[in-house]
Amino acid sequence: MGGNNEFVVAETHGILTRRGVKLRCRSEGLGWTSLYASAQRESPFDGVFAARPDPLIVLHLDGPAEVTRKLGDSEARRVMGPGALFILPGGTDVGLKLDHELESLHIYLRQSVIDRVAAELGLVDVELVPCLGVRDPLLEQLALSVWELIEKRDANSSQHADYIAQLMAARMLRAHSSQAPRWRPAPRRVSEAIRRVTEHMEVNLGESLAVQQLERISGLGPRRFSSEFKKATGMSPHRYLMALRVERAKLMLQQREPIAEIAVACGFAHQEHLTNVFRRFTSVTPGAYRRDIAA
């Protein structure tokens, strides 16, 4: 469906071949021609990547992580949690900066698949549009289906991958293209309010930050604050704060500081509190995480 040759990593932007990327699984070797996919742990980076002909979809598997995207003279920054999507059309140079470690799933779709599906749908002069931090439950589920296939390493999965690629192409054309219904962005006052809160969290991670205090900083009122915050980040304020603290703890664990001191510096009540929250977010204890990165 996507051509005669297997879609391989050499045809991607090179984001996946950077130093510091810990590959979990990938489609290369399965003979897939309509898409390329890989799941990995990404380390922070800042780079410029030349255009590739095929569109890229990135699904954030954990977070929050702050991503800055530059397209020409336009720059956008988002704090993105699990389930957030980054979409880059083919033929587009891009500057990208990732400020935190991130578990991610990258999927490249053959532009030929996009073009074929567009023709079947009767769409003319349609183009995909760049997206940063959008949420699309249907596209997310399709991406997770791809992840499941590459984890299983089924040598007979090519036809299944072709089918998912067509579904993803149809969804992107319907929801993330020049012919998609216009998306109305949140009012500037709301987006700025959420930005004030997330920046206050980042600067004051070691302090006790009550939800009521964050509500006051936002100026949105209790009910609206929680609703708008979750809409913007995909998490409740409390979970987002805990995720930030865990990410800060990961960085400090790399510096070999005592775990009890890390707990206090990151705003946890004590070492046991850090251990419980850390395990909930990462499935391992701080000590196990430190041993893994030292291995």
Residue pairs with C-beta under 8 A, 6 or more apart in sequence:
1 33
1 34
1 113
1 116
1 162
1 165
1 166
2 32
2 33
2 34
2 35
2 110
2 112
2 113
2 162
2 165
3 33
3 34
3 110
3 112
4 33
5 33
6 28
6 30
6 31
6 32
6 33
7 27
7 32
7 33
7 34
7 35
7 36
7 54
7 108
7 110
8 28
8 36
9 16
9 17
9 26
9 28
9 36
9 38
11 36
11 52
11 54
11 108
12 36
12 52
12 56
12 106
12 108
13 49
13 50
13 52
13 56
13 94
14 49
15 21
15 42
15 47
15 49
15 96
15 106
16 23
16 38
16 40
16 106
18 43
18 45
18 47
20 42
20 43
20 44
20 45
21 40
21 41
21 42
21 43
22 40
22 41
23 38
23 39
23 40
24 38
24 39
24 40
24 41
24 103
24 151
25 38
25 39
25 147
25 150
25 151
25 153
26 36
26 37
26 38
26 39
26 150
27 35
27 36
27 37
27 38
27 146
27 149
27 150
27 161
28 36
28 38
29 153
30 149
30 150
30 153
30 154
30 155
30 157
30 158
30 161
31 155
31 158
32 157
32 158
32 161
32 162
33 110
33 158
33 162
34 109
34 110
34 113
34 161
34 162
34 165
34 166
35 107
35 108
35 109
35 110
35 113
35 146
35 161
35 164
35 165
35 168
36 106
36 107
36 108
37 105
37 106
37 107
37 108
37 146
37 147
37 149
37 150
38 105
38 106
38 150
39 61
39 103
39 104
39 105
39 106
39 147
39 150
39 151
40 103
40 104
40 106
41 101
41 102
41 103
42 98
42 101
42 102
42 103
42 104
43 98
43 101
44 98
44 99
44 100
44 101
45 96
45 97
45 98
46 96
46 97
46 98
47 95
47 96
47 97
48 70
48 93
48 94
48 95
48 96
49 93
49 94
49 95
49 96
50 93
51 90
51 91
51 92
51 93
51 94
52 90
52 91
52 108
53 90
53 91
53 111
54 90
54 108
54 109
54 110
54 111
55 87
55 88
55 89
55 90
55 108
55 109
55 111
55 114
55 128
55 172
56 86
56 87
56 88
56 106
56 107
56 108
57 85
57 86
57 87
57 106
57 107
57 108
57 109
57 139
57 143
57 168
57 172
58 85
58 86
58 87
58 88
58 104
58 105
58 106
58 107
59 83
59 84
59 85
59 104
59 105
59 107
59 140
59 143
59 144
60 80
60 81
60 82
60 83
60 84
60 85
60 86
60 102
60 103
60 104
61 82
61 102
61 103
61 104
61 105
62 82
62 102
62 103
62 243
62 281
63 79
63 80
63 81
63 82
63 84
63 100
63 102
63 243
64 79
64 80
64 81
64 100
64 233
64 235
64 240
64 243
64 244
64 247
65 79
65 80
65 98
65 99
65 100
65 101
65 102
65 247
66 77
66 78
66 79
66 80
66 98
66 99
66 100
67 77
67 78
67 80
67 86
67 96
67 97
67 98
67 99
67 132
67 133
68 75
68 76
68 77
68 95
68 96
68 97
68 99
69 75
69 76
69 77
69 78
69 86
69 94
69 95
69 96
69 130
69 132
70 76
70 94
70 95
70 96
71 92
71 93
71 94
71 95
71 130
72 93
75 95
76 132
78 84
78 132
78 133
79 133
79 198
79 233
80 86
80 132
80 133
80 233
80 234
81 233
81 234
81 235
81 240
81 243
82 234
82 235
83 135
83 137
83 140
83 234
84 133
84 134
84 135
84 234
85 131
85 133
85 134
85 135
85 136
85 139
85 140
86 131
86 132
86 133
87 128
87 129
87 130
87 131
87 134
87 172
87 176
88 94
88 130
89 127
89 128
89 129
89 130
90 111
90 128
92 130
100 247
101 247
101 250
105 143
105 144
105 146
105 147
107 143
107 146
107 168
109 165
109 168
109 169
109 172
110 165
113 165
113 166
113 169
114 128
114 169
114 172
114 173
116 169
117 166
117 169
117 170
117 173
118 126
118 169
118 173
121 170
121 173
123 173
123 177
123 179
125 178
126 173
126 177
126 178
126 179
127 177
127 178
128 172
128 173
128 176
128 177
128 178
129 176
129 177
129 178
129 180
131 176
134 176
135 234
136 171
136 175
136 176
138 171
138 175
139 168
139 171
139 172
139 175
139 176
142 164
142 167
142 168
142 171
143 168
145 164
146 161
146 164
149 157
149 160
149 161
149 164
154 160
173 179
173 180
174 180
185 191
186 228
186 231
186 232
190 220
190 228
190 232
191 232
193 218
193 219
193 220
193 225
193 228
194 218
194 228
194 229
194 232
194 233
196 217
196 218
197 214
197 217
197 218
197 225
197 229
197 237
198 233
198 240
200 209
200 214
200 217
201 209
201 214
201 240
201 241
201 244
202 244
205 241
205 244
205 245
205 248
205 266
205 267
206 264
206 265
206 266
206 267
207 267
208 267
209 241
209 267
211 226
211 237
211 238
212 222
214 225
214 237
215 221
215 222
215 225
218 225
218 228
218 229
220 228
225 237
226 236
226 237
229 235
229 236
229 237
229 240
230 236
233 240
235 243
241 267
242 277
242 281
243 281
245 266
245 267
245 268
245 277
246 266
246 277
246 278
246 281
246 282
248 265
248 266
249 262
249 263
249 266
249 268
249 274
249 278
249 286
250 289
252 262
252 265
252 266
253 259
253 262
253 286
253 289
253 290
253 293
254 290
254 293
256 290
257 265
259 271
259 274
259 275
259 286
259 287
259 290
260 270
260 271
262 274
262 286
263 269
263 270
263 271
263 273
263 274
264 270
266 274
268 274
268 277
274 286
275 285
275 286
278 284
278 285
278 286
278 289
279 285
282 289
284 292
